[in-house]
Amino acid sequence: MSSISQYLTLYTDNREAINSHSSELLNSGREVAYAFLQDKQLPEKGEEGFEKTSIEEMFAPDYGLNINRINIQVDVAASFKCDVPNVTTLLGVVVNDMFVPTATLLKNIPEGVTVMSLAKAAKEMPEEVAKYFGKVAPGDNVNVALNTLLVQDGVFIKIAKGVKVERPIQIVNIFNTPAPAMAIRRVLIAAEEDSSANVLFCDHTQTPNMQYLSSEVVEVYMEANSHIDICGIEESSAQTNRYSQIFVKQTDGSQLYINSSTLLNGKTRNDFTIDISGQHCETYLTGIAIAAGEGIVDNNSNVNHLAPRSHSNQLFKYLVDDKAQGAFEGGIYVSKDAPFTEGYQSNSNILATGTARMHSKPQLLIYNDEVKCSHGASTGQLDENALFYMQQRGIPKSMARTLLMQAFMSEVIDTIPVEGIKDRMRHLVEKRLSGDYMLCGTCQSDCHKQ
């Protein structure tokens, strides 16, 4: 039985319970998704675009789902914090698959800004949520349809016209259950005309020996001249798998920055689909990945230039150690209706051991002659001459390796637009590369030594 079949059966056996705990808006899409999924299967390893990752295998285990919306009794503020030095954030927490606003968020949220539970928003303002739910993420994508079938909560973020949000909006996703679990999360981000915001996503696992699966679909709609910065940091566990899909639609003059950093994980697949549908847009998509043990980090990007005079830049860097595997497939598509496009893409990788593996496949599909586009990829090892030079000057080999790896990653980290988040990333990467790993700098959970 395929994993899709087991989730279809789960839905039919629990349809009444799922619908009774949800809203009419979220329920309205379930039957359409159910019919679409009848003869479908999730991608398997070796299929086009999935050279290293089997989504079918990722979803196959019988994870538990919080169908009856059992509230996990945890004092989030006391048990877990994810602070960004020198930056005060508007903090919301998703405990497994349930959104929990913090007192700081409720007290300090500015006028014209909405950050709330998707389930609550779908009940209290269904017409507003309906403008964006399922409008950017395609319903004929198998995983999007599965997410639509089973989603019960997530996050709804909206920035009103002309509003500039000074504090970053921080969403901390936490796994903490007494048994293996899957979290189905949906995030909607709507930026109205001339608005701007920074959004920080942090993924953590508080019970690192438990098996988890995060299935997340993020839809971002950007109106004219809006500006959205999204930074995602995954620090989970070797037993946590994650499939994240981000879909973005940009209109005239909008500016988008996305940074995705995987620092500790089991198997991770990140899909980025960005439709640049307006003129004079700017798009920056960057990421770093540190893969170790037998982990997999797989990033797939599709930046689609559909209108003239826009600019995009992609930069991804990987450090792959032990028996881990990395994968990057990046695409730039330029339609015949998009002259004067500039699109650039670069992927650089370091294999720290002879057993580490990297798959890299940058791609250009250009249907207009009046463009400037380039792509490139390189995979190698640390510079032995540089290591020798540093050792000759009294730097221990392990420290020299760490310093070279940090320097390799710094090009991506330096692109992060918020200084506090940039400093946080430097600290986390340093800790990860030096062999010390903590779930969070101020977390009361145990620290882990890698």
C-alpha positions as a Markdown table, in Angstrom:
| # | Residue | x | y | z |
|---|---|---|---|---|
| 1 | Met | 0.0 | 0.0 | 0.0 |
| 2 | Ser | 1.4 | 3.4 | -1.0 |
| 3 | Ser | 1.6 | 6.1 | 1.6 |
| 4 | Ile | -1.1 | 8.1 | -0.2 |
| 5 | Ser | -3.4 | 5.2 | 0.2 |
| 6 | Gln | -2.9 | 5.0 | 4.0 |
| 7 | Tyr | -3.6 | 8.7 | 4.3 |
| 8 | Leu | -6.7 | 8.5 | 2.2 |
| 9 | Thr | -7.9 | 5.6 | 4.4 |
| 10 | Leu | -7.0 | 7.7 | 7.5 |
| 11 | Tyr | -9.1 | 10.5 | 6.2 |
| 12 | Thr | -12.2 | 8.4 | 5.3 |
| 13 | Asp | -12.0 | 6.7 | 8.7 |
| 14 | Asn | -11.8 | 10.1 | 10.5 |
| 15 | Arg | -13.6 | 12.5 | 8.2 |
| 16 | Glu | -16.2 | 13.5 | 10.8 |
| 17 | Ala | -13.6 | 14.2 | 13.5 |
| 18 | Ile | -11.3 | 16.2 | 11.1 |
| 19 | Asn | -14.1 | 18.3 | 9.8 |
| 20 | Ser | -15.8 | 18.9 | 13.2 |
| 21 | His | -12.5 | 20.4 | 14.6 |
| 22 | Ser | -11.9 | 22.6 | 11.5 |
| 23 | Ser | -13.6 | 25.4 | 9.6 |
| 24 | Glu | -15.9 | 25.4 | 6.6 |
| 25 | Leu | -13.2 | 27.1 | 4.5 |
| 26 | Leu | -10.5 | 24.4 | 5.2 |
| 27 | Asn | -13.0 | 21.6 | 4.9 |
| 28 | Ser | -14.2 | 22.8 | 1.5 |
| 29 | Gly | -10.9 | 21.8 | -0.1 |
| 30 | Arg | -10.6 | 18.4 | 1.4 |
| 31 | Glu | -13.0 | 16.5 | -0.9 |
| 32 | Val | -11.4 | 18.0 | -4.0 |
| 33 | Ala | -8.0 | 16.9 | -2.7 |
| 34 | Tyr | -9.4 | 13.5 | -1.8 |
| 35 | Ala | -10.7 | 12.9 | -5.3 |
| 36 | Phe | -7.5 | 14.1 | -6.9 |
| 37 | Leu | -5.3 | 11.9 | -4.8 |
| 38 | Gln | -7.1 | 8.6 | -5.6 |
| 39 | Asp | -4.6 | 7.4 | -8.3 |
| 40 | Lys | -1.6 | 9.5 | -7.2 |
| 41 | Gln | 1.7 | 8.6 | -5.6 |
| 42 | Leu | 4.4 | 10.7 | -3.9 |
| 43 | Pro | 7.7 | 11.0 | -5.8 |
| 44 | Glu | 10.3 | 8.3 | -5.3 |
| 45 | Lys | 14.1 | 8.4 | -5.4 |
| 46 | Gly | 15.4 | 8.4 | -8.9 |
| 47 | Glu | 12.5 | 10.2 | -10.5 |
| 48 | Glu | 13.1 | 13.5 | -12.3 |
| 49 | Gly | 14.0 | 16.1 | -9.7 |
| 50 | Phe | 14.2 | 13.6 | -6.9 |
| 51 | Glu | 17.6 | 12.0 | -7.5 |
| 52 | Lys | 18.5 | 11.6 | -3.8 |
| 53 | Thr | 15.2 | 11.8 | -1.9 |
| 54 | Ser | 12.2 | 9.5 | -1.8 |
| 55 | Ile | 9.1 | 11.4 | -0.6 |
| 56 | Glu | 7.2 | 8.2 | -0.7 |
| 57 | Glu | 9.6 | 6.6 | 1.7 |
| 58 | Met | 9.6 | 9.7 | 3.9 |
| 59 | Phe | 5.8 | 9.5 | 4.3 |
| 60 | Ala | 5.5 | 5.7 | 4.5 |
| 61 | Pro | 5.8 | 5.2 | 8.3 |
| 62 | Asp | 2.6 | 5.2 | 10.3 |
| 63 | Tyr | 3.1 | 8.5 | 12.1 |
| 64 | Gly | 0.5 | 9.7 | 14.5 |
| 65 | Leu | -1.7 | 12.7 | 13.6 |
| 66 | Asn | -3.4 | 14.9 | 16.1 |
| 67 | Ile | -6.8 | 14.4 | 14.6 |
| 68 | Asn | -8.8 | 15.2 | 17.8 |
| 69 | Arg | -6.7 | 18.4 | 18.5 |
| 70 | Ile | -5.4 | 17.3 | 21.8 |
| 71 | Asn | -3.7 | 20.2 | 23.4 |
| 72 | Ile | -0.1 | 19.4 | 24.5 |
| 73 | Gln | 0.3 | 20.9 | 28.0 |
| 74 | Val | 3.5 | 22.7 | 27.8 |
| 75 | Asp | 4.5 | 26.1 | 29.0 |
| 76 | Val | 6.2 | 27.3 | 25.8 |
| 77 | Ala | 7.6 | 30.5 | 27.3 |
| 78 | Ala | 9.2 | 28.7 | 30.2 |
| 79 | Ser | 10.4 | 25.5 | 28.5 |
| 80 | Phe | 11.7 | 26.9 | 25.2 |
| 81 | Lys | 13.0 | 30.1 | 23.9 |
| 82 | Cys | 14.7 | 30.9 | 20.6 |
| 83 | Asp | 16.3 | 34.3 | 21.0 |
| 84 | Val | 18.0 | 36.4 | 18.4 |
| 85 | Pro | 20.7 | 38.6 | 19.9 |
| 86 | Asn | 20.0 | 42.3 | 19.7 |
| 87 | Val | 16.7 | 41.7 | 18.0 |
| 88 | Thr | 13.2 | 41.8 | 19.6 |
| 89 | Thr | 10.8 | 39.6 | 17.6 |
| 90 | Leu | 7.1 | 39.1 | 17.4 |
| 91 | Leu | 7.0 | 35.5 | 18.5 |
| 92 | Gly | 4.5 | 32.8 | 17.7 |
| 93 | Val | 5.0 | 29.1 | 18.3 |
| 94 | Val | 3.7 | 26.0 | 16.5 |
| 95 | Val | 3.7 | 23.1 | 18.9 |
| 96 | Asn | 3.7 | 20.1 | 16.6 |
| 97 | Asp | 0.8 | 21.4 | 14.4 |
| 98 | Met | -1.0 | 23.8 | 16.7 |
| 99 | Phe | -0.3 | 27.6 | 16.7 |
| 100 | Val | 0.3 | 29.2 | 20.1 |
| 101 | Pro | 0.7 | 33.0 | 20.2 |
| 102 | Thr | 3.0 | 34.3 | 22.9 |
| 103 | Ala | 2.2 | 37.2 | 25.3 |
| 104 | Thr | 4.8 | 39.3 | 23.5 |
| 105 | Leu | 3.0 | 38.8 | 20.2 |
| 106 | Leu | -0.4 | 39.6 | 21.5 |
| 107 | Lys | 0.9 | 42.7 | 23.3 |
| 108 | Asn | 3.1 | 44.2 | 20.7 |
| 109 | Ile | 1.6 | 43.3 | 17.3 |
| 110 | Pro | 1.4 | 46.6 | 15.3 |
| 111 | Glu | -1.7 | 47.9 | 13.7 |
| 112 | Gly | -2.2 | 46.6 | 10.2 |
| 113 | Val | -0.4 | 43.3 | 11.0 |
| 114 | Thr | -2.1 | 39.9 | 11.4 |
| 115 | Val | -0.2 | 37.0 | 12.9 |
| 116 | Met | -2.5 | 34.2 | 14.1 |
| 117 | Ser | -3.6 | 30.6 | 13.9 |
| 118 | Leu | -4.7 | 29.6 | 10.4 |
| 119 | Ala | -7.5 | 27.6 | 11.9 |
| 120 | Lys | -8.7 | 30.6 | 13.9 |
| 121 | Ala | -8.4 | 33.0 | 11.0 |
| 122 | Ala | -10.3 | 30.6 | 8.7 |
| 123 | Lys | -13.2 | 30.7 | 11.2 |
| 124 | Glu | -13.2 | 34.3 | 12.2 |
| 125 | Met | -12.3 | 35.9 | 8.8 |
| 126 | Pro | -13.0 | 33.2 | 6.1 |
| 127 | Glu | -13.3 | 35.7 | 3.3 |
| 128 | Glu | -9.9 | 37.2 | 4.0 |
| 129 | Val | -8.2 | 33.8 | 4.2 |
| 130 | Ala | -10.0 | 32.5 | 1.1 |
| 131 | Lys | -8.2 | 35.2 | -1.0 |
| 132 | Tyr | -4.9 | 33.4 | -0.4 |
| 133 | Phe | -5.5 | 29.8 | 0.6 |
| 134 | Gly | -4.7 | 27.6 | -2.3 |
| 135 | Lys | -4.2 | 30.5 | -4.7 |
| 136 | Val | -0.4 | 30.3 | -5.0 |
| 137 | Ala | 0.3 | 26.6 | -4.2 |
| 138 | Pro | -1.0 | 24.5 | -7.1 |
| 139 | Gly | -3.8 | 22.1 | -6.2 |
| 140 | Asp | -2.5 | 19.5 | -8.8 |
| 141 | Asn | 0.8 | 19.1 | -6.8 |
| 142 | Val | 0.5 | 15.8 | -5.0 |
| 143 | Asn | 2.0 | 17.0 | -1.7 |
| 144 | Val | 0.0 | 20.2 | -1.7 |
| 145 | Ala | -3.1 | 18.2 | -2.2 |
| 146 | Leu | -2.2 | 15.9 | 0.7 |
| 147 | Asn | -1.5 | 18.9 | 2.9 |
| 148 | Thr | -4.9 | 20.4 | 1.9 |
| 149 | Leu | -6.6 | 17.1 | 2.7 |
| 150 | Leu | -5.1 | 16.8 | 6.3 |
| 151 | Val | -4.2 | 20.3 | 7.4 |
| 152 | Gln | -5.9 | 21.5 | 10.6 |
| 153 | Asp | -3.8 | 24.5 | 11.6 |
| 154 | Gly | -0.8 | 26.6 | 10.6 |
| 155 | Val | -0.1 | 30.4 | 10.5 |
| 156 | Phe | -1.8 | 33.3 | 8.8 |
| 157 | Ile | 0.4 | 36.4 | 8.3 |
| 158 | Lys | -0.9 | 39.5 | 6.6 |
| 159 | Ile | 0.8 | 42.9 | 6.3 |
| 160 | Ala | -1.7 | 45.7 | 5.3 |
| 161 | Lys | -1.0 | 48.3 | 2.6 |
| 162 | Gly | 1.8 | 50.6 | 3.4 |
| 163 | Val | 2.7 | 49.0 | 6.7 |
| 164 | Lys | 6.4 | 48.5 | 7.5 |
| 165 | Val | 6.9 | 46.0 | 10.3 |
| 166 | Glu | 9.9 | 47.0 | 12.3 |
| 167 | Arg | 10.3 | 43.8 | 14.3 |
| 168 | Pro | 10.9 | 40.5 | 12.7 |
| 169 | Ile | 8.0 | 38.1 | 12.9 |
| 170 | Gln | 9.4 | 34.8 | 14.3 |
| 171 | Ile | 7.6 | 31.5 | 14.1 |
| 172 | Val | 9.2 | 28.7 | 16.1 |
| 173 | Asn | 8.1 | 25.2 | 15.0 |
| 174 | Ile | 8.6 | 22.6 | 17.8 |
| 175 | Phe | 8.2 | 18.9 | 17.9 |
| 176 | Asn | 7.4 | 17.5 | 21.4 |
| 177 | Thr | 5.3 | 14.4 | 21.7 |
| 178 | Pro | 5.6 | 11.1 | 23.6 |
| 179 | Ala | 5.2 | 9.0 | 20.4 |
| 180 | Pro | 6.2 | 9.3 | 16.7 |
| 181 | Ala | 4.2 | 12.1 | 15.0 |
| 182 | Met | 3.6 | 14.0 | 11.8 |
| 183 | Ala | 2.8 | 17.7 | 11.7 |
| 184 | Ile | 0.8 | 19.0 | 8.7 |
| 185 | Arg | 1.4 | 22.8 | 8.6 |
| 186 | Arg | 0.2 | 25.4 | 6.3 |
| 187 | Val | 1.5 | 29.0 | 6.2 |
| 188 | Leu | -0.1 | 31.9 | 4.3 |
| 189 | Ile | 1.8 | 35.2 | 4.0 |
| 190 | Ala | 0.1 | 38.1 | 2.3 |
| 191 | Ala | 2.0 | 41.4 | 1.7 |
| 192 | Glu | -0.2 | 44.2 | 0.4 |
| 193 | Glu | 1.0 | 47.0 | -1.7 |
| 194 | Asp | 4.0 | 49.0 | -0.3 |
| 195 | Ser | 4.3 | 46.8 | 2.8 |
| 196 | Ser | 7.4 | 45.1 | 4.2 |
| 197 | Ala | 8.2 | 42.5 | 6.8 |
| 198 | Asn | 10.9 | 40.1 | 8.0 |
| 199 | Val | 9.8 | 36.6 | 8.8 |
| 200 | Leu | 12.0 | 34.1 | 10.6 |
| 201 | Phe | 11.1 | 30.4 | 10.8 |
| 202 | Cys | 13.0 | 28.2 | 13.3 |
| 203 | Asp | 12.5 | 24.4 | 13.3 |
| 204 | His | 13.4 | 22.5 | 16.5 |
| 205 | Thr | 12.9 | 19.0 | 18.0 |
| 206 | Gln | 12.7 | 18.9 | 21.8 |
| 207 | Thr | 12.6 | 15.1 | 22.0 |
| 208 | Pro | 15.5 | 14.2 | 19.6 |
| 209 | Asn | 15.2 | 10.4 | 19.9 |
| 210 | Met | 11.6 | 10.4 | 18.6 |
| 211 | Gln | 10.7 | 10.0 | 15.0 |
| 212 | Tyr | 9.0 | 12.9 | 13.4 |
| 213 | Leu | 7.8 | 14.2 | 10.0 |
| 214 | Ser | 7.1 | 17.8 | 9.2 |
| 215 | Ser | 5.0 | 18.5 | 6.1 |
| 216 | Glu | 4.8 | 22.2 | 5.4 |
| 217 | Val | 3.3 | 24.2 | 2.5 |
| 218 | Val | 4.0 | 28.0 | 2.5 |
| 219 | Glu | 2.1 | 30.3 | 0.2 |
| 220 | Val | 3.4 | 33.9 | -0.2 |
| 221 | Tyr | 1.5 | 36.5 | -2.2 |
| 222 | Met | 3.3 | 39.8 | -2.8 |
| 223 | Glu | 1.4 | 42.8 | -4.1 |
| 224 | Ala | 3.1 | 45.8 | -5.9 |
| 225 | Asn | 6.2 | 47.2 | -4.3 |
| 226 | Ser | 6.0 | 44.9 | -1.3 |
| 227 | His | 9.1 | 43.6 | 0.4 |
| 228 | Ile | 9.4 | 40.3 | 2.2 |
| 229 | Asp | 12.5 | 38.7 | 3.8 |
| 230 | Ile | 12.1 | 35.0 | 4.9 |
| 231 | Cys | 14.8 | 33.2 | 6.8 |
| 232 | Gly | 14.4 | 29.6 | 7.7 |
| 233 | Ile | 16.7 | 27.7 | 10.2 |
| 234 | Glu | 16.4 | 24.0 | 10.7 |
| 235 | Glu | 18.0 | 22.6 | 13.9 |
| 236 | Ser | 16.0 | 19.5 | 14.5 |
| 237 | Ser | 17.4 | 16.0 | 15.0 |
| 238 | Ala | 18.7 | 12.9 | 13.1 |
| 239 | Gln | 15.3 | 11.3 | 13.6 |
| 240 | Thr | 13.3 | 14.3 | 12.2 |
| 241 | Asn | 12.4 | 14.3 | 8.5 |
| 242 | Arg | 11.1 | 17.4 | 6.8 |
| 243 | Tyr | 9.4 | 18.2 | 3.5 |
| 244 | Ser | 8.9 | 21.9 | 2.9 |
| 245 | Gln | 7.4 | 23.6 | -0.1 |
| 246 | Ile | 7.4 | 27.4 | -0.6 |
| 247 | Phe | 5.4 | 28.9 | -3.4 |
| 248 | Val | 5.6 | 32.7 | -4.1 |
| 249 | Lys | 3.9 | 35.0 | -6.5 |
| 250 | Gln | 5.6 | 38.4 | -7.0 |
| 251 | Thr | 3.9 | 41.3 | -8.7 |
| 252 | Asp | 5.3 | 44.6 | -10.0 |
| 253 | Gly | 8.2 | 46.1 | -8.1 |
| 254 | Ser | 8.2 | 43.5 | -5.3 |
| 255 | Gln | 11.4 | 42.4 | -3.5 |
| 256 | Leu | 11.8 | 39.0 | -2.1 |
| 257 | Tyr | 14.7 | 37.5 | -0.1 |
| 258 | Ile | 14.7 | 33.9 | 1.1 |
| 259 | Asn | 17.4 | 32.2 | 3.0 |
| 260 | Ser | 17.1 | 28.5 | 4.0 |
| 261 | Ser | 19.7 | 27.0 | 6.4 |
| 262 | Thr | 19.8 | 23.3 | 7.3 |
| 263 | Leu | 22.1 | 22.8 | 10.3 |
| 264 | Leu | 20.9 | 19.6 | 11.8 |
| 265 | Asn | 18.4 | 17.1 | 10.4 |
| 266 | Gly | 17.5 | 13.6 | 9.3 |
| 267 | Lys | 16.2 | 13.8 | 5.8 |
| 268 | Thr | 15.2 | 17.2 | 4.4 |
| 269 | Arg | 13.7 | 18.2 | 1.1 |
| 270 | Asn | 13.0 | 21.9 | 0.4 |
| 271 | Asp | 11.2 | 23.0 | -2.7 |
| 272 | Phe | 11.1 | 26.7 | -3.8 |
| 273 | Thr | 8.8 | 27.8 | -6.6 |
| 274 | Ile | 8.9 | 31.5 | -7.3 |
| 275 | Asp | 6.7 | 33.0 | -10.1 |
| 276 | Ile | 8.0 | 36.5 | -11.0 |
| 277 | Ser | 4.8 | 37.8 | -12.6 |
| 278 | Gly | 5.5 | 41.5 | -12.5 |
| 279 | Gln | 8.1 | 43.9 | -13.9 |
| 280 | His | 11.1 | 45.4 | -12.0 |
| 281 | Cys | 11.1 | 42.6 | -9.3 |
| 282 | Glu | 14.1 | 41.5 | -7.3 |
| 283 | Thr | 14.5 | 38.0 | -6.1 |
| 284 | Tyr | 17.2 | 36.5 | -3.9 |
| 285 | Leu | 17.2 | 32.8 | -3.0 |
| 286 | Thr | 20.1 | 31.6 | -0.8 |
| 287 | Gly | 20.9 | 28.7 | 1.4 |
| 288 | Ile | 23.5 | 26.7 | 3.4 |
| 289 | Ala | 23.4 | 23.1 | 4.3 |
| 290 | Ile | 25.5 | 21.1 | 6.7 |
| 291 | Ala | 24.8 | 17.4 | 6.2 |
| 292 | Ala | 26.4 | 14.8 | 8.5 |
| 293 | Gly | 25.9 | 11.2 | 9.6 |
| 294 | Glu | 23.6 | 9.5 | 7.1 |
| 295 | Gly | 21.5 | 12.6 | 6.6 |
| 296 | Ile | 20.1 | 14.0 | 3.4 |
| 297 | Val | 19.7 | 17.7 | 2.5 |
| 298 | Asp | 17.9 | 18.2 | -0.8 |
| 299 | Asn | 17.1 | 21.7 | -2.2 |
| 300 | Asn | 15.1 | 22.2 | -5.4 |
| 301 | Ser | 14.4 | 25.6 | -6.9 |
| 302 | Asn | 12.4 | 26.9 | -9.8 |
| 303 | Val | 12.6 | 30.7 | -10.4 |
| 304 | Asn | 10.2 | 31.5 | -13.2 |
| 305 | His | 10.6 | 34.9 | -15.0 |
| 306 | Leu | 7.2 | 35.6 | -16.5 |
| 307 | Ala | 7.4 | 39.4 | -17.1 |
| 308 | Pro | 10.1 | 41.8 | -18.3 |
| 309 | Arg | 12.9 | 43.6 | -16.5 |
| 310 | Ser | 13.3 | 41.6 | -13.3 |
| 311 | His | 16.4 | 40.3 | -11.5 |
| 312 | Ser | 17.0 | 37.0 | -9.6 |
| 313 | Asn | 20.0 | 35.5 | -7.9 |
| 314 | Gln | 20.4 | 32.1 | -6.4 |
| 315 | Leu | 23.3 | 31.0 | -4.2 |
| 316 | Phe | 23.5 | 27.7 | -2.3 |
| 317 | Lys | 26.5 | 26.2 | -0.4 |
| 318 | Tyr | 26.8 | 22.7 | 1.1 |
| 319 | Leu | 29.2 | 21.0 | 3.5 |
| 320 | Val | 28.7 | 17.2 | 3.3 |
| 321 | Asp | 30.4 | 15.0 | 5.9 |
| 322 | Asp | 30.5 | 11.3 | 6.9 |
| 323 | Lys | 28.1 | 9.3 | 4.8 |
| 324 | Ala | 25.6 | 12.1 | 4.3 |
| 325 | Gln | 24.2 | 13.1 | 0.9 |
| 326 | Gly | 23.5 | 16.6 | -0.5 |
| 327 | Ala | 21.4 | 17.5 | -3.6 |
| 328 | Phe | 20.7 | 20.7 | -5.4 |
| 329 | Glu | 18.6 | 21.1 | -8.5 |
| 330 | Gly | 18.1 | 24.7 | -9.4 |
| 331 | Gly | 16.2 | 26.1 | -12.4 |
| 332 | Ile | 15.8 | 29.5 | -14.0 |
| 333 | Tyr | 13.0 | 29.8 | -16.5 |
| 334 | Val | 12.6 | 32.8 | -18.7 |
| 335 | Ser | 9.5 | 33.0 | -20.8 |
| 336 | Lys | 9.3 | 34.6 | -24.3 |
| 337 | Asp | 7.4 | 37.4 | -22.6 |
| 338 | Ala | 10.2 | 38.3 | -20.2 |
| 339 | Pro | 12.9 | 40.3 | -22.1 |
| 340 | Phe | 15.6 | 42.2 | -20.2 |
| 341 | Thr | 15.7 | 39.5 | -17.5 |
| 342 | Glu | 18.8 | 39.0 | -15.4 |
| 343 | Gly | 19.0 | 35.6 | -13.7 |
| 344 | Tyr | 22.0 | 34.1 | -11.9 |
| 345 | Gln | 22.6 | 30.8 | -10.1 |
| 346 | Ser | 25.5 | 29.3 | -8.2 |
| 347 | Asn | 26.0 | 26.1 | -6.2 |
| 348 | Ser | 29.3 | 25.3 | -4.4 |
| 349 | Asn | 30.0 | 22.3 | -2.3 |
| 350 | Ile | 32.6 | 20.8 | -0.1 |
| 351 | Leu | 32.8 | 17.0 | 0.6 |
| 352 | Ala | 34.6 | 16.5 | 3.9 |
| 353 | Thr | 35.0 | 12.7 | 3.6 |
| 354 | Gly | 35.4 | 10.2 | 0.8 |
| 355 | Thr | 32.1 | 8.7 | 1.6 |
| 356 | Ala | 30.1 | 11.9 | 1.4 |
| 357 | Arg | 28.1 | 12.4 | -1.8 |
| 358 | Met | 26.7 | 15.5 | -3.7 |
| 359 | His | 24.3 | 15.8 | -6.6 |
| 360 | Ser | 24.2 | 19.1 | -8.4 |
| 361 | Lys | 22.1 | 20.0 | -11.4 |
| 362 | Pro | 21.7 | 23.7 | -12.2 |
| 363 | Gln | 19.5 | 24.4 | -15.2 |
| 364 | Leu | 18.5 | 27.3 | -17.5 |
| 365 | Leu | 15.4 | 27.3 | -19.7 |
| 366 | Ile | 15.5 | 30.5 | -21.8 |
| 367 | Tyr | 13.0 | 31.5 | -24.4 |
| 368 | Asn | 14.0 | 35.1 | -25.0 |
| 369 | Asp | 17.3 | 36.4 | -26.5 |
| 370 | Glu | 17.4 | 39.7 | -24.6 |
| 371 | Val | 18.5 | 38.3 | -21.2 |
| 372 | Lys | 21.6 | 38.1 | -19.0 |
| 373 | Cys | 21.7 | 34.6 | -17.3 |
| 374 | Ser | 24.3 | 32.3 | -16.0 |
| 375 | His | 24.7 | 29.3 | -13.8 |
| 376 | Gly | 27.5 | 27.2 | -12.3 |
| 377 | Ala | 28.3 | 24.5 | -9.8 |
| 378 | Ser | 31.5 | 23.2 | -8.2 |
| 379 | Thr | 32.2 | 20.3 | -5.8 |
| 380 | Gly | 35.5 | 19.7 | -4.1 |
| 381 | Gln | 37.4 | 19.3 | -0.8 |
| 382 | Leu | 39.0 | 21.7 | 1.6 |
| 383 | Asp | 42.2 | 23.3 | 0.3 |
| 384 | Glu | 45.0 | 21.1 | 1.7 |
| 385 | Asn | 47.6 | 23.8 | 1.1 |
| 386 | Ala | 45.5 | 26.2 | 3.2 |
| 387 | Leu | 45.2 | 23.6 | 5.9 |
| 388 | Phe | 49.0 | 23.1 | 5.9 |
| 389 | Tyr | 49.7 | 26.8 | 5.9 |
| 390 | Met | 47.5 | 27.3 | 9.0 |
| 391 | Gln | 49.0 | 24.4 | 10.8 |
| 392 | Gln | 52.5 | 25.7 | 10.1 |
| 393 | Arg | 51.4 | 28.8 | 12.1 |
| 394 | Gly | 50.3 | 26.9 | 15.1 |
| 395 | Ile | 46.6 | 26.4 | 14.4 |
| 396 | Pro | 45.4 | 22.9 | 15.2 |
| 397 | Lys | 44.1 | 21.0 | 12.2 |
| 398 | Ser | 40.6 | 20.6 | 13.6 |
| 399 | Met | 40.4 | 24.4 | 14.2 |
| 400 | Ala | 41.9 | 25.1 | 10.8 |
| 401 | Arg | 39.2 | 23.0 | 9.2 |
| 402 | Thr | 36.5 | 24.8 | 11.1 |
| 403 | Leu | 37.8 | 28.2 | 10.1 |
| 404 | Leu | 38.0 | 27.3 | 6.4 |
| 405 | Met | 34.5 | 25.9 | 6.5 |
| 406 | Gln | 33.2 | 29.0 | 8.2 |
| 407 | Ala | 34.9 | 31.2 | 5.6 |
| 408 | Phe | 33.2 | 29.0 | 2.9 |
| 409 | Met | 29.8 | 29.6 | 4.4 |
| 410 | Ser | 30.2 | 33.3 | 5.1 |
| 411 | Glu | 29.3 | 34.4 | 1.6 |
| 412 | Val | 25.8 | 33.1 | 2.1 |
| 413 | Ile | 25.4 | 34.3 | 5.7 |
| 414 | Asp | 26.5 | 37.8 | 4.7 |
| 415 | Thr | 23.5 | 38.1 | 2.4 |
| 416 | Ile | 21.0 | 37.9 | 5.4 |
| 417 | Pro | 19.5 | 41.4 | 5.6 |
| 418 | Val | 18.8 | 41.5 | 9.4 |
| 419 | Glu | 22.0 | 42.0 | 11.4 |
| 420 | Gly | 20.8 | 40.2 | 14.5 |
| 421 | Ile | 19.7 | 37.2 | 12.5 |
| 422 | Lys | 23.0 | 37.3 | 10.6 |
| 423 | Asp | 24.9 | 37.3 | 13.9 |
| 424 | Arg | 22.8 | 34.4 | 15.1 |
| 425 | Met | 23.6 | 32.4 | 12.0 |
| 426 | Arg | 27.3 | 32.9 | 12.3 |
| 427 | His | 27.1 | 31.7 | 15.9 |
| 428 | Leu | 25.1 | 28.6 | 15.0 |
| 429 | Val | 27.3 | 27.6 | 12.1 |
| 430 | Glu | 30.4 | 28.1 | 14.3 |
| 431 | Lys | 28.9 | 25.8 | 17.0 |
| 432 | Arg | 27.8 | 23.2 | 14.4 |
| 433 | Leu | 31.2 | 23.1 | 12.6 |
| 434 | Ser | 33.2 | 22.9 | 15.8 |
| 435 | Gly | 31.3 | 19.8 | 16.9 |
| 436 | Asp | 29.1 | 21.4 | 19.6 |
| 437 | Tyr | 25.4 | 21.6 | 18.9 |
| 438 | Met | 22.7 | 23.1 | 21.0 |
| 439 | Leu | 19.0 | 23.0 | 20.2 |
| 440 | Cys | 18.9 | 26.7 | 21.1 |
| 441 | Gly | 21.1 | 29.2 | 22.8 |
| 442 | Thr | 18.7 | 29.8 | 25.6 |
| 443 | Cys | 16.8 | 26.6 | 25.6 |
| 444 | Gln | 16.5 | 24.6 | 28.9 |
| 445 | Ser | 16.7 | 21.3 | 27.1 |
| 446 | Asp | 19.8 | 19.2 | 27.2 |
| 447 | Cys | 22.6 | 20.1 | 24.8 |
| 448 | His | 23.9 | 17.6 | 22.4 |
| 449 | Lys | 27.5 | 16.8 | 21.3 |
| 450 | Gln | 27.9 | 15.8 | 17.7 |
